[in-house]
């Protein structure tokens, strides 16, 4: 194990690696920027600024690339919304992020498309083979589904009802889920923070 990046004041909350190029990006909550590790030798200061999300500081992010490496999903957790940035393979750069779903600094529970939807502290998302994103809505105690067109719906749990209950997606209860991961079996694995366990959600 070795130090890849030394950035004392970053307060990093997210790291994402492009699965095609291997490039590594991370955020600095303090100044609101996303940075790219430049990989120049062994210098732990080998990184460069890429952009701020919505020109804002103090952003707690979660980030994930699509499997083809062409899209970076940026969850702005403490601002309750999700941005997208397109990766240019020719220039090896990311575009300025644009709002995909939710509204900046507006929390709540609303299903709908794009800016109509509302989240309450969304967490680490995962993407299936069809391009659908699944994301825990931490303070609403549920798992949401987002189609490639930005249509947000309830996937599992009951909005604003926390607890621990197994069963189908409509019967399950969660307590502050943090992140999800989709594996090859098609199931969604949920880090359910306040029940201190990993849950498995499978639709037959």
N, C-alpha and C positions, 0 to 999 in steps of 0.2 A: 504494500500500500504506500502511496506517495501523494503529496499535495499537488493537485493539478492547477488550482487557482488560489491565490492568496489575496483576499479582498476583505479586509478587517471590518469595514463599516457596511458591508452589503446587506446583511440580514437576509440572506437568500432563502426563498421559500419554494423555488421551482428550478428544476433542471430538465432540459429536453435535448435528446440527441436525434439528429436526422438519421433515420434508418438506412437511407441510401448512401449518403455522403459521409456519415459518421461525425459531422460537425456538432459541437456541443454549445448550447446556449443556456444561460442562467440569468436570473433577475437580481436586481438590487432593490429591496423594498425601500431603503432609505431615499434614493434619488428617483425611483420609479423607472429606471432604464432596464432594458434587456441587453445583455452583453453576449458577445461571441468569443469563445476561447479560440485564439489564433494558432495555438499549437506550435509556436516558434521555439524550438529547443525545449529546455527544461525550465525556462523562466516562468515562475508562478504569477508574474504580472503580465503574462502574454494574453491579453484580452482587449477587445475593442467595443465601444458603444455601438448599439444598433439603432434603437429608438426607445422613446417613452410611449407607454400606452395612454392615449387620450391626454398627452402632455401633463400627466399627473404624477405627483410624488406619493410616497406611502401607499403603494399598491401591493397587496398580498396576492401573489399569483400562483396558479397551477398551470403547467404547460404540457402539451402533447402533440407530437407530429402524427399526421396520417401515415398509414403503412407505406404509401408510395412516396413519402417525403415531400409532397408538394404543398401541404397545408400545415401551418402551425396553429393549433387551437390555444387560445390564451384565456384562461378563466381568471377574472379579476374578482377574487373571492369577497373582499371587503367592500366592493362596489356593486356586487350582485349581478354581474353580467359577463358575457363571453364575447371575445373578439376573435377574428381570424386574420392570418397573414399568409400570403402566397409566396412560396419559395421559387425563385427563378433559377433553374438549373444552369443556364448559360452564364449568368453573372455571379451565381452562388450567393445571392442576396435575398433578403426578405422584404416584402413590400410593407408599407405603412399599414398597421393593423386597422381593420374596420369592425364596427360593432356588428355582431352576428345575431345574438339573441339577448333579451333582457334590456334593462334600462339602467344607465349609470346612476348609482346612489338611490335607486328605488327598489326596496325589498318588498316581498310579498309572495303570494302563490296565485299565479294566473297562467293558464295554458293558452297557447296561441302561437302565431308565427312571428318570428323576428322580434321587433321592439315591443310587441304586445305582451309577450311573456314576462313573468316576474319570478325571480328566485330569491331565496333567503340563505345566503352564505353557501353558494355552490362549491363543490370540492373537486377532487381529481377525477377526470373523465377517462373513458376508454371508448374505442371505436370498433364496431364489428366489420365484417367483410363487405357489408353492403353500404358502409359509410354512415351508419347510424351511430350517434354518440349517446352514451349512457353516463349519467352524472348524478352523484349524490347531492341532494339539496339539504344540507346539514341541519339547519335550524327549522326546516319544515318536516324533517324526519322521513324523507321519502327518496326514491330513485326516479329520476326523470329520463325520458327518451327524447332525443332531438334528431329529426330526419336531416338528410343533406340539404333540404330546402329550408331548414330552420323552423320546422313545425315542432313545437314543444308539447309533450303530453306526460301524464302520470304513467309510470311503468310499474312501480311496486310501492306498497305502503299506503298509509292514509294521511293526507296532508294535516300537519300540525297536531298529530296524535302520536306521541312517542310510546315506546314500550318494547317488549320482546315477545314476538309471536311468530312461529313458523307457519307455513302453508303457502298457498298460491300467491301470486303477486298482489291480488286484491285483499288478501287476508293478512299478509305479513305486516309486522310492525318493527320499526327500527328506532334507535335512539342516537341521534347525531352521527349519521354515517359520514365517513371522511373521504373515502375514495373507492373506486371500483376497478376491476380488471376482468376482461373477457378472455377466456382461454379457448383452446381448440375444441373443447367439448360443447361450446356454445353457451355455457353457463356464465352468469355474472357473479363474481366474487366480491363481496362487500366488506370493507373494514368498518365494522359497526362500533364506533368509538366507545360509547357509554354503556354498551352491553359487554365490552371487553372480549369480543370474539370476531371471527371471520364468518360471514354468512354466505350461503350459496343460493342463488336464485336461478331456477331453471324452468323455462316454459316448454312443456312437452308438445 
